[in-house]
Amino acid sequence: MIPETWADLPFFRDDWPAIAARLDCQDWLPGPANVFAALALTPPQAARVVILGQDPYPTPGHANGLAFSVTPETALPRSLKNIYAEMRDDLGAAPANGDLSHWARQGVLLLNTSLSVLPGQAGVHAKWGWDKLARQAVVRAQAERPLAFILWGAHAQKALVGLPRAVDLVIESAHPSPLSARRGFFGSRPFSRVNDWLTAQGQPRIDWSLSENAQKG
């Protein structure tokens, strides 16, 4: 269950056993097969961009272990709709569904600060100590190369406070939620800004819209 490339993080020695024991007594999401999907798809040596969410979607069948992402057959959540709307304005296209695993495979670390939730109970595991994993994973990835941080909303900004360095790119804006997207998320153009920075770093650009399956307009 623990991705081998991240297994040396102190979290897995010091915190995960207690969390795992508590989860054994509950019917939780996204379940054992997906709980560490973000780490499994983006090993530290491949991480180039960090996007931080809060916790998995609490509707069974929706979450797939990646921040903001849903299973391919799930209708787009409201925040993800706004993310795709901004992407269309920024790049002219967006993915055909809400599965963001193609971002993760290109080096976008899509972590939540809490990696488990109960059905219908958003945020219920937020104080279990999961947040240590997010900070440790970012520090581990930073040891490999400069990172681009896309920090949407106060929660993400506070969760990683003090970690971005002068060599890193930091893009902060309002959260893409319908309640806040018009307060600075729309028009922030994070996708092209990250790609311009990656190009300047001599790194490949992220194919955000998954061009071969993108929806235009």
Buried (B, 14 or more C-beta within 10 A) or exposed (E): EBBEBBEEBEBBEEBBEEBBEEBEEEEBBBBEEBBBBBBBBBBBEBBBBBBBBBBBBBBEEBBBBBBBBBBEEBEBBEBBBBBBBBBBBBBEBBBEBBBBBBBBEBBBBBBBBBBBBBEEEBEBBBEBBBBBBBBBBBEBBBEEBBBBBBBBBEBBBEBBEEBBEEEBBBBBBBBBBEEBBEEBBBEBBBBBBBBEBBEEBEBEBBBBBBEEEBEEE
